[in-house]
Amino acid sequence: MICPNCEYEYVDSVINCPDCKIGLVAIDEFERKLTHHSDWLVIYTSSDQIEMEMLKANLAGANIEALILSQKDSSYPAVGDLAVIKLLVKKTDVSDATEIINDINSKSE
């Protein structure tokens, strides 16, 4: 058994985490809910942080979880903004997310 909050493991006879005061779960159940990098795909890139935040908000409105990976480095002096920002969604949501983003982009043209 494992605490889903502090991730401390306990013997099977313990049912609640004494520190977190929440119920323990089986280790295999806990591991099935973990997020792995292989579960995510980049579906959109941009250099505009605001655009990415707005796309993420639109996807959240459709119950699609999204992550923004920014590689901006303000310590590197350069003219202009050369950083690439990536929008990632779970592989199972790629089709729906891509359709939403394409619809948003077609209306802004």
Protein Blocks (a to p, Z undefined) as FASTA:
>chain_A
ZZfklopacdfkbmbdfklopacddfklmmmmpccfklpccfbdcfbfklmmmmmmmmmm
nopacddddfbdfkbccedjfbdcdddddfklmmmmmmmmmmmmmmmZZ
